[in-house]
């Protein structure tokens, strides 16, 4: 159900048998009652799907290697390996939980100023069900440590990769989660 932000101004339209069906980009909760409002909506940033995509990209990289390049981000003209794309996606997900350079707190917590900025609460990180596609703020239940907890595996993989760069003979990079 999650569509690219491109569809914010250009929704997908299907006309069939005199009926018009339209679907557009929604950054967080569904605006359609049939989708259950927030209860059945998983938004554009949903950890289980992103985790599976990252893991699949890593597997493709194992097969194709560094020679196979793709444009990323789309339309940028920049070429990178499939592993580079996986690393970029992983970094974006991890950054939802990192304090922002703008001083506004962690993107995942910005909806609640007390959780985002208060020195007594700002390090109590909540694991939301999914995340807003534009701002990164947490959406849905705030105690989804199951699937959103996958961020810990992404952080661990980054640490192993950094150790491998620092000491390549001692540690071999873990490409797969």
N, C-alpha and C positions, 0 to 999 in steps of 0.2 A: 504494500500500500504506500510505502514511502517513495516519493518521486523527487527528482532533482529540483533544485530551486528555480531552474529554468522555467518550470511549469507554474511559477507564481503569477507571471504576467501572461503566460501562454499555456492555459490548461489543455489537457488532452481531451479532444471532443470526438465522440462517435455518434453519427446519425444513422439510425437503422429503423426501417419500417415507420417512418414519420415521428420517431422519438429521438430526442437529443439526450445523450449521456455525457457528462462532463466530470473530469477529475483534475484537481489541481494540487499544488504543493501546499502542505500544511507543516509548519515547523515543529509542532508539538502535538497537543491533543487534537483529536478529530473534531471537526465542526459538525459532523453528521451523526444524528442520534443512533442510526443503525449500527455504527461502529462502537457504540457504548460510551461515547464521550471520552473519558480517560481510561475506563476500565479495560477495554480491549485494544487500545491503541498503543503501538509500540514505537512510534516516532522514527525520524530519520537516523538518529544515533542510538542504536540498540546493540549492546555489547555482544550478545551471542552471535549475531550475524556478522558483525565486524571482525570478531575473533576468528570465525570460520573463513572469512575472506582473506584475512592476513595469513592464516595458516596455509590456505590453498596457494596464495602467491608465493610463499616460501617454498612449497613443494615444487611449483613450476620453476622457480629459480634453481632448485637443485638439479632439475633436468636440463634447462636451457642455459644456465650459467650467466656470467656477466656480459657476454656478447649480445644477448637479446635485449634490446632497449625499447622502451615505450615512452610516449609523450606523457609527462606528468608535471604539473597539473594539465589537464586537457586544455588545449588552446594556448599553452605557454610557449611552445616551441622548444622546451627543455626536454632532453632525453635522459632517462635513467633506467637502471636495471629493474627487473621485477622485484628483487629484494629491496631496492631503494623505495619502491612504491609501498611495499609491506611495512618498511621502517617508518615511512612518512605517516601512514595511517595509524600505526601503533603510537607514534609520537603525539599525534593529534588527540588520540583517546587518553593517553596519560596526562596530557596538558589540561584536560578537563578538571583534574584534581590538583594541579599545581597552582601556587599563587601567581596571579597575573602581574605582569610588569607595570600595569597601569595603576596598581595600588587598590583595585576594586575587589580583591580577594580571588578565590578560586572560581572559575567560571561555573562549575557545578553548583556552587552555593550562593550565587549572586542574587537570587530571588529573595533570600532572607538576609537582610543587612547584618543582623546580630551574628548569624553563623559565618557570614563572609568576612566581617571586620573586627568583631569584638575579640580582644586578646584572650578571653576566657573560653571562647567557643570556636575560633577560626581554625583550630587544628583538629577539631572533632569532625572528621570527614564522613559525610553521608553517602551511601551507595544507592543512588536513585535507579528506578526501573528503566528509564531511558532518558535521553537528553534532547533539549531543544536544538533544532538543526541550524539555527542562526546564532544564538547566543551561547549555547553550551550549557545553559542552566538545567539543573536536575528537574525531571518531570515524573509524575507518578509516585509510587511508593518510595520512601526514602531508606528502606532497609533491605534492599535487594542484594545482599552480600553474596548470593549464589552466582548469578551470571555477571553482575557488574564487578564482582570480586576478581574477575578475569584480569582486571587491570594490574593486579599484583603479579601475575605471570608475565605480563608485558613489561613491567618494570624490572623484574628479575632477568628477563631475556636481554634487556638493554644493558644491565650490569655485566652480564656474562660477555656480551659483545664488546663492551668497553674494556674489560679485563683482557680479552683476546687481542685487542689492538695494542694494549700496553705490554703484554707478554705473550706474543703469538705462539711461542714454542711450549708454553706451559698450559694454556687453555685454548681449546678449539671452539670456535663460535657455535652455539646451538642455534641452528637455523629453524628447527621445528619446535613448537611449544610442547 
